[in-house]
């Protein structure tokens, strides 16, 4: 959750093969949608998470 609000935030990282370190590839607030290492498309709104 972000400070001062109640919605989830997901930070996605990917390994940088040149530097051998993780690099930030995205900050997702409403939908986690990435294609590496495989396709992921998840609704991460607070309403969707409460419904689980």
C-alpha positions as CSV (number, residue, x, y, z in Angstrom):
1,X,0.0,0.0,0.0
2,X,1.2,3.5,-0.7
3,X,1.7,5.8,2.2
4,X,-1.4,7.9,2.8
5,X,-3.7,5.9,0.6
6,X,-5.2,2.4,0.7
7,X,-4.5,1.1,-2.8
8,X,-1.9,-1.6,-3.5
9,X,1.2,-0.8,-5.5
10,X,3.4,-3.5,-7.1
11,X,7.0,-2.8,-8.2
12,X,8.3,-5.2,-10.9
13,X,12.0,-5.9,-11.4
14,X,13.9,-7.7,-14.0
15,X,17.5,-9.0,-13.9
16,X,19.9,-7.0,-16.0
17,X,22.2,-9.6,-17.5
18,X,24.9,-7.0,-18.2
19,X,25.2,-5.6,-14.7
20,X,24.0,-8.7,-12.9
21,X,21.6,-6.6,-10.9
22,X,17.9,-6.1,-10.7
23,X,16.4,-3.1,-12.5
24,X,13.0,-1.6,-12.0
25,X,10.7,-2.3,-14.9
26,X,7.5,-0.8,-13.7
27,X,5.3,0.5,-10.9
28,X,1.8,-0.8,-11.2
29,X,-1.2,0.8,-9.4
30,X,-4.4,-0.7,-10.9
31,X,-3.3,-3.6,-13.0
32,X,-0.2,-5.8,-13.0
33,X,0.5,-6.3,-16.7
34,X,3.9,-7.8,-17.6
35,X,5.2,-10.0,-20.4
36,X,8.5,-11.3,-18.9
37,X,9.1,-14.1,-17.9
38,X,5.6,-14.9,-19.0
39,X,2.3,-12.9,-19.6
40,X,0.7,-11.7,-16.4
41,X,-2.4,-9.6,-16.3
42,X,-3.9,-9.2,-12.8
43,X,-6.4,-6.6,-11.5
44,X,-4.8,-5.3,-8.3
45,X,-7.4,-2.7,-7.4
46,X,-8.4,-2.7,-3.8
47,X,-11.9,-3.8,-4.8
48,X,-10.6,-6.8,-6.7
49,X,-8.4,-7.9,-3.9
50,X,-11.2,-7.6,-1.3
51,X,-13.3,-9.8,-3.6
52,X,-10.8,-12.7,-3.2
